[in-house]
Amino acid sequence: MIYLILLILLILVWFAFSYNRFVKQKNMISEAWSGIDVQLKRRHDLIPNLVDSVKGYTNYERELFERITDLRVKTMQAASPGEKSRAESGLSGELKNLFAVAENYPDLKASQNFLNLQNQLAETEDQIQFARRYYNGAVRDYNIRVESFPSIIIASIFNYKKEEFFEITLTSEKEPSKVNF
């Protein structure tokens, strides 16, 4: 009888410990997502300024400006990490096109405002990359726990499901590394 009580007590302790780890990991994922969200908001705030500074030098790229504006709105409306990552990847591609357009305008490339915005965007993309790594690490650990035995029992009882990774290809990741000799 004592062994049965100890076994039940041991199962209850394991159950409570396992449940609390799920709660902790879900909170870590929420915290990590808020870090990504802050950096994406910063990026979204920089984009109109960047577009406006390029617009001042050229009126020929109206279609590109409209695509960037539309994609910016879509990224801000995306809800899930998967939707947001797809939208952000598209926006990154268009930003690369914007910088390619800027290459055709030497006055623009020399503009202190444009250079400052370009540097801020590069810094923001680095911060997004760091936040993304932290988030994806938290999601990876959580997903392993959701799928592993015996914690899968707790996951199924409390309806814990796998989370989506946040994968985005930023403009800085698309550019080849420059090597100067």
Sequence and secondary structure as in RCSB ss.txt:
>XXXX:A:sequence
MIYLILLILLILVWFAFSYNRFVKQKNMISEAWSGIDVQLKRRHDLIPNLVDSVKGYTNYERELFERITDLRVKT
MQAASPGEKSRAESGLSGELKNLFAVAENYPDLKASQNFLNLQNQLAETEDQIQFARRYYNGAVRDYNIRVESFP
SIIIASIFNYKKEEFFEITLTSEKEPSKVNF
>XXXX:A:secstr
 HHHHHHHHHHHHHHHHHHHHHHHHHHHHHHHHHHHHHHHHHHHHHHHHHHHHHHTT STTHHHHHHHHHHHHHH
HH  SHHHHHHHHHHHHHHHHHHHHHHHT HHHHH HHHHHHHHHHHHHHHHHHHHHHHHHHHHHHHHHHHHSTT
HHHHHHHTT           HHHHS      
